[in-house]
């Protein structure tokens, strides 16, 4: 490989791959799509158009290869940090997938890398973005191929282009994997069967296949620059891969994966409980880690509600201070607190007891008999 390729910073590259399927499960013979597809199969010398059954069969087998007759169902992305390859699949409607992909590229600021992305993936994504009415301002200029030649895409790394050089024929990703002894992404399904799998089973298996292509591409690029053993670990964002160990730096994991799910929330809470970490500080750290993650999808404040609940930070404790500040904690005020918090979880109820006692001591009211009696009732009911 040339010097520029050999000196690539592997941790400043966003790997990606797309999977396309034919636009429709069955081609409607009365549609404009059928008319255009049949015309594309005509014999250019005679103008002969194949019979409808042959057109439909060809569409089922090859429709996914044309940006006019296909649709994007998944885009997988990944990047390397500290020799760990983090990856995920983006699924949803075609428009959602494209928009999220462009946002990930823009937010990472990395060069993009894939196999045959100059000849297929990038132009297909752009054309489908046009079809879906995606705001074209979302397309990062570094990967916008419109009106450009391949050599103008200086921030794009295509492993097909890198590997073949001036060779007259292309090298497939599968062929490169074989040459370098890399696990092939085709061990489950191959590109020719993606449409069939998608329309019979849904997107999940296709997404896993797409993820494998990203892994294979990253390994191939490492091999091409002489660093075959560079990647030491693989972390899939959408799977439960976080090990629940005390030495796991949870915030570094969130920073790298852009992930906030029930499993991670569980690990955070266990870590907070075990190590006595301040809960408010923990929430701030999680927000900071997510907002700085390269695979971060904007998380709104309400999206933190599960974490805040788990940490006991979403409860309004103002009533405690309010009733204590009004005067002595009497039975009426204690009943107000009991009614408000009796249905909360044990951790929150114990927090109410703790805060009430704290405020009573701060206001120098705990020494009063009425307050002592009312507090004892509160403690009994909420413990």
C-alpha positions as CSV (number, residue, x, y, z in Angstrom):
1,X,0.0,0.0,0.0
2,X,1.2,3.5,-0.6
3,X,2.6,5.7,2.2
4,X,-0.5,7.8,2.7
5,X,-2.6,4.6,3.2
6,X,0.0,3.0,5.5
7,X,0.0,6.1,7.7
8,X,-3.8,6.2,8.3
9,X,-5.0,6.9,11.8
10,X,-7.3,3.9,12.3
11,X,-9.1,5.7,15.2
12,X,-10.3,8.6,13.0
13,X,-12.2,6.5,10.5
14,X,-16.0,5.8,10.4
15,X,-16.6,2.4,8.8
16,X,-20.0,1.8,7.2
17,X,-22.0,-0.4,4.9
18,X,-25.5,-0.3,3.5
19,X,-28.0,-3.1,2.7
20,X,-30.6,-2.6,0.0
21,X,-33.5,-4.7,-1.1
22,X,-35.9,-4.4,-4.0
23,X,-38.5,-1.6,-3.4
24,X,-41.4,-4.0,-3.3
25,X,-41.8,-7.6,-2.4
26,X,-43.7,-8.3,-5.7
27,X,-43.5,-6.1,-8.8
28,X,-46.9,-4.8,-9.8
29,X,-47.4,-5.4,-13.5
30,X,-49.6,-2.4,-13.8
31,X,-47.2,0.0,-12.2
32,X,-44.8,2.6,-13.6
33,X,-42.0,0.7,-11.8
34,X,-42.8,-2.4,-13.8
35,X,-42.8,-0.4,-17.1
36,X,-39.4,1.1,-16.3
37,X,-37.9,-2.1,-15.1
38,X,-39.1,-4.0,-18.1
39,X,-37.7,-1.3,-20.4
40,X,-34.3,-1.6,-18.6
41,X,-34.2,-5.3,-19.7
42,X,-35.0,-4.7,-23.3
43,X,-32.7,-6.0,-26.1
44,X,-31.1,-2.7,-27.2
45,X,-30.6,-4.0,-30.8
46,X,-34.2,-5.2,-31.4
47,X,-36.1,-3.4,-28.6
48,X,-37.5,-6.8,-27.5
49,X,-38.9,-6.8,-23.9
50,X,-38.9,-10.1,-22.0
51,X,-42.2,-11.7,-20.9
52,X,-43.7,-10.4,-17.7
53,X,-42.8,-13.5,-15.7
54,X,-39.1,-13.1,-16.7
55,X,-39.2,-9.4,-15.8
56,X,-40.7,-10.2,-12.3
57,X,-38.1,-12.9,-11.7
58,X,-35.3,-10.7,-12.7
59,X,-36.6,-7.9,-10.4
60,X,-36.8,-10.3,-7.5
61,X,-33.1,-11.3,-8.0
62,X,-31.6,-8.0,-9.1
63,X,-33.9,-5.1,-8.2
64,X,-31.8,-4.4,-5.0
65,X,-28.8,-3.4,-7.1
66,X,-30.4,-0.3,-8.8
67,X,-31.0,3.0,-6.9
68,X,-34.1,3.4,-9.0
69,X,-35.6,0.0,-8.0
70,X,-34.2,-0.6,-4.5
71,X,-34.6,0.8,-1.0
72,X,-32.2,1.1,1.9
73,X,-33.3,-1.0,4.9
74,X,-30.2,-0.7,7.1
75,X,-26.9,1.2,7.4
76,X,-24.3,-0.1,9.8
77,X,-21.5,2.1,11.2
78,X,-18.5,1.5,13.4
79,X,-15.3,3.1,14.6
80,X,-12.2,2.0,16.6
81,X,-11.3,3.5,19.9
82,X,-8.5,2.2,22.1
83,X,-8.3,-0.8,19.7
84,X,-12.0,-1.6,20.4
85,X,-14.3,-1.7,17.4
86,X,-17.7,-0.2,18.3
87,X,-20.5,-0.8,15.8
88,X,-24.2,-0.6,15.4
89,X,-26.9,-0.9,12.8
90,X,-29.3,2.0,11.9
91,X,-32.8,0.7,11.1
92,X,-36.2,2.4,10.6
93,X,-37.8,3.9,7.6
94,X,-35.6,4.6,4.7
95,X,-35.7,8.3,5.4
96,X,-34.9,7.8,9.1
97,X,-32.0,5.6,8.3
98,X,-30.5,8.0,5.8
99,X,-30.9,11.1,8.1
100,X,-29.4,9.3,11.1
101,X,-26.4,8.1,9.0
102,X,-25.7,11.7,7.7
103,X,-25.9,13.0,11.3
104,X,-23.5,10.3,12.6
105,X,-21.0,11.1,9.8
106,X,-21.2,14.9,10.4
107,X,-20.9,14.6,14.2
108,X,-17.9,12.2,14.1
109,X,-15.9,14.4,11.8
110,X,-14.1,11.2,10.6
111,X,-13.2,10.0,7.2
112,X,-15.6,7.3,6.0
113,X,-14.5,3.9,4.8
114,X,-16.3,1.0,3.2
115,X,-16.0,-1.5,0.3
116,X,-17.2,-0.1,-3.1
117,X,-18.8,2.9,-1.4
118,X,-17.6,5.3,-4.1
119,X,-19.3,3.2,-6.8
120,X,-22.4,2.1,-4.9
121,X,-23.1,3.0,-1.3
122,X,-22.5,6.8,-1.3
123,X,-24.4,7.6,-4.6
124,X,-27.2,5.2,-3.6
125,X,-27.7,6.9,-0.3
126,X,-27.7,10.3,-1.9
127,X,-30.2,9.3,-4.6
128,X,-32.5,7.7,-2.0
129,X,-32.2,10.8,0.1
130,X,-33.5,12.7,-2.9
131,X,-36.4,10.3,-3.3
132,X,-37.3,10.6,0.4
133,X,-37.1,14.4,0.4
134,X,-34.3,14.5,2.9
135,X,-32.9,17.9,3.6
136,X,-29.9,17.9,1.3
137,X,-28.1,20.2,3.7
138,X,-27.7,17.2,5.9
139,X,-25.3,15.6,3.5
140,X,-21.7,16.2,4.7
141,X,-19.8,17.8,1.8
142,X,-16.9,15.4,2.2
143,X,-19.1,12.5,1.1
144,X,-21.4,14.3,-1.3
145,X,-20.5,12.7,-4.6
146,X,-22.8,14.8,-6.7
147,X,-21.0,16.4,-9.6
148,X,-17.6,15.0,-8.5
149,X,-15.2,12.4,-9.8
150,X,-13.9,9.6,-7.5
151,X,-10.5,11.4,-7.0
152,X,-12.4,14.4,-5.7
153,X,-13.6,12.4,-2.7
154,X,-10.4,12.8,-0.7
155,X,-12.0,12.1,2.7
156,X,-13.5,8.8,1.4
157,X,-11.6,5.5,1.8
158,X,-12.8,2.7,-0.4
159,X,-11.2,-0.7,0.3
160,X,-12.0,-1.9,-3.2
161,X,-10.1,1.1,-4.7
162,X,-7.2,0.7,-2.2
163,X,-6.8,-3.0,-2.8
164,X,-7.2,-3.2,-6.6
165,X,-4.9,-0.3,-7.5
166,X,-4.6,-0.4,-11.3
167,X,-5.8,-4.0,-11.5
168,X,-8.3,-4.3,-14.4
169,X,-10.9,-6.2,-12.3
170,X,-12.4,-5.5,-8.9
171,X,-11.7,-7.4,-5.7
172,X,-14.8,-8.3,-3.6
173,X,-14.8,-7.9,0.1
174,X,-15.3,-11.7,0.4
175,X,-12.2,-12.3,-1.7
176,X,-10.1,-10.0,0.4
177,X,-11.3,-11.7,3.6
178,X,-10.2,-15.1,2.1
179,X,-6.8,-13.7,1.1
180,X,-6.2,-12.4,4.6
181,X,-7.9,-15.2,6.6
182,X,-10.6,-12.9,7.9
183,X,-14.0,-14.3,8.9
184,X,-16.3,-13.6,6.0
185,X,-19.5,-11.7,6.5
186,X,-21.2,-14.1,4.0
187,X,-21.2,-17.0,6.5
188,X,-25.0,-16.6,7.0
189,X,-26.4,-14.9,3.9
190,X,-25.0,-13.1,0.9
191,X,-26.0,-10.0,-0.9
192,X,-28.0,-12.0,-3.5
193,X,-30.4,-13.2,-0.8
194,X,-30.8,-10.1,1.3
195,X,-34.2,-9.2,-0.3
196,X,-35.5,-12.7,0.2
197,X,-34.5,-12.7,3.8
198,X,-35.9,-9.2,4.4
199,X,-39.3,-9.9,3.0
200,X,-39.6,-13.3,4.7
201,X,-38.0,-12.6,8.1
202,X,-37.8,-8.8,8.6
203,X,-34.8,-6.6,9.1
204,X,-33.0,-8.1,12.1
205,X,-31.0,-10.8,10.3
206,X,-30.2,-8.3,7.6
207,X,-28.9,-5.8,10.2
208,X,-26.6,-8.5,11.7
209,X,-25.3,-9.3,8.2
210,X,-24.6,-5.6,7.6
211,X,-22.8,-5.3,11.0
212,X,-20.6,-8.2,9.9
213,X,-19.7,-6.3,6.7
214,X,-18.6,-3.4,8.8
215,X,-16.4,-5.6,11.0
216,X,-14.9,-7.3,7.9
217,X,-14.2,-3.9,6.2
218,X,-12.5,-2.6,9.3
219,X,-10.4,-5.8,9.6
220,X,-9.5,-5.6,5.9
221,X,-8.4,-2.0,6.1
222,X,-6.2,-2.9,9.1
223,X,-4.7,-5.7,7.1
224,X,-4.1,-3.5,4.0
225,X,-2.0,-1.1,6.1
226,X,-0.1,-3.9,7.9
227,X,-1.9,-3.9,11.2
228,X,-3.9,-7.1,11.0
229,X,-4.0,-7.6,14.8
230,X,-4.9,-4.0,15.6
231,X,-8.5,-4.6,16.8
232,X,-8.6,-6.4,20.1
233,X,-12.3,-6.3,21.0
234,X,-15.7,-5.9,19.4
235,X,-18.7,-4.1,21.0
236,X,-22.1,-4.1,19.4
237,X,-24.1,-1.1,20.5
238,X,-27.5,-2.7,20.2
239,X,-26.6,-5.9,22.0
240,X,-26.1,-6.5,25.7
241,X,-22.3,-6.7,25.6
242,X,-21.3,-4.6,28.6
243,X,-19.6,-6.8,31.2
244,X,-20.9,-6.2,34.7
245,X,-17.5,-5.9,36.4
246,X,-16.4,-3.4,39.0
247,X,-13.4,-2.4,37.0
248,X,-15.5,-1.4,34.0
249,X,-15.3,2.4,33.4
250,X,-19.0,2.8,32.7
251,X,-18.6,6.4,31.5
252,X,-15.9,5.6,29.1
253,X,-18.1,2.8,27.7
254,X,-21.0,5.3,27.3
255,X,-18.7,7.8,25.6
256,X,-17.5,5.2,23.2
257,X,-20.8,3.5,22.4
258,X,-23.3,6.3,22.8
259,X,-25.5,3.9,24.6
260,X,-28.0,4.3,27.4
261,X,-30.2,1.2,27.9
262,X,-31.7,-0.7,30.8
263,X,-28.7,-2.9,31.2
264,X,-26.3,0.0,31.4
265,X,-28.7,1.8,33.8
266,X,-28.6,-1.3,36.0
267,X,-24.8,-1.3,36.0
268,X,-24.7,2.4,36.8
269,X,-27.0,2.0,39.8
270,X,-25.0,-1.0,41.1
271,X,-21.8,1.0,40.8
272,X,-23.3,4.0,42.5
273,X,-24.6,1.9,45.4
274,X,-21.4,-0.1,45.8
275,X,-19.0,2.8,45.6
276,X,-21.1,5.5,47.2
277,X,-20.9,7.8,44.1
278,X,-22.9,11.0,44.2
279,X,-26.1,10.4,42.2
280,X,-26.4,14.0,40.8
281,X,-22.8,13.9,39.7
282,X,-23.4,10.5,38.1
283,X,-26.3,11.8,36.1
284,X,-24.2,14.8,34.9
285,X,-21.4,12.4,33.9
286,X,-23.8,10.2,31.9
287,X,-25.1,13.3,30.1
288,X,-21.6,14.5,29.3
289,X,-20.5,11.1,28.1
290,X,-23.5,10.8,25.8
291,X,-23.3,14.3,24.4
292,X,-19.6,13.7,23.5
293,X,-20.1,10.3,22.0
294,X,-19.3,9.8,18.4
295,X,-22.2,7.4,18.0
296,X,-24.6,9.6,20.0
297,X,-28.1,10.1,18.8
298,X,-29.5,13.2,20.5
299,X,-31.1,12.2,23.8
300,X,-33.8,14.5,25.1
301,X,-34.2,15.3,28.8
302,X,-37.2,12.9,29.1
303,X,-35.0,10.1,27.8
304,X,-33.1,10.2,31.1
305,X,-36.2,9.5,33.1
306,X,-35.5,5.8,33.5
307,X,-32.0,6.5,34.8
308,X,-33.3,9.3,37.1
309,X,-36.0,7.1,38.5
310,X,-33.5,4.3,39.1
311,X,-31.2,6.7,40.9
312,X,-34.1,8.2,42.8
313,X,-33.6,11.7,41.4
314,X,-36.9,12.3,39.7
315,X,-38.9,12.7,43.0
316,X,-40.1,16.1,44.2
317,X,-39.0,16.4,47.8
318,X,-40.0,20.0,48.2
319,X,-43.0,19.1,50.3
320,X,-40.6,18.0,53.1
321,X,-38.9,21.3,53.4
322,X,-42.2,23.1,52.9
323,X,-44.0,21.4,55.9
324,X,-40.9,21.7,58.1
325,X,-40.4,25.3,57.3
326,X,-44.0,26.2,58.3
327,X,-43.4,25.2,61.8
328,X,-43.3,22.2,64.0
329,X,-43.8,18.8,62.3
330,X,-47.2,17.8,63.5
331,X,-49.4,14.9,62.7
332,X,-51.1,16.8,59.9
333,X,-47.9,17.5,58.2
334,X,-46.6,13.9,58.7
335,X,-49.8,12.6,57.2
336,X,-49.3,14.8,54.1
337,X,-45.8,13.3,53.6
338,X,-47.1,9.8,54.2
339,X,-49.9,10.2,51.6
340,X,-47.5,11.7,49.1
341,X,-44.7,9.2,49.3
342,X,-46.3,5.9,50.6
343,X,-46.7,4.5,47.1
344,X,-43.1,5.2,46.1
345,X,-40.4,2.6,46.1
346,X,-38.4,1.8,49.2
347,X,-35.4,3.8,48.3
348,X,-37.4,6.9,47.8
349,X,-39.4,6.4,51.1
350,X,-36.2,6.0,53.0
351,X,-34.9,9.1,51.3
352,X,-38.0,11.0,52.6
353,X,-37.3,9.8,56.1
354,X,-33.6,10.8,55.8
355,X,-34.4,14.3,54.5
356,X,-37.2,15.0,57.0
357,X,-34.9,14.1,59.9
358,X,-32.2,16.3,58.3
359,X,-34.5,19.3,58.0
360,X,-35.8,18.9,61.5
361,X,-32.3,18.9,63.0
362,X,-31.3,21.9,60.8
363,X,-34.4,23.9,62.0
364,X,-33.7,22.7,65.6
365,X,-37.2,21.2,65.9
366,X,-36.3,17.5,66.5
367,X,-36.0,18.2,70.2
368,X,-39.8,19.1,70.3
369,X,-42.0,16.3,71.5
370,X,-44.6,16.8,68.8
371,X,-42.0,16.6,66.1
372,X,-40.5,13.5,67.6
373,X,-43.9,11.8,67.8
374,X,-44.8,12.8,64.2
375,X,-41.4,11.8,62.9
376,X,-41.8,8.4,64.6
377,X,-45.1,7.9,62.9
378,X,-43.6,9.0,59.5
379,X,-40.8,6.5,60.0
380,X,-43.1,3.7,60.9
381,X,-45.3,4.1,57.9
382,X,-42.6,4.7,55.3
383,X,-39.9,2.2,56.4
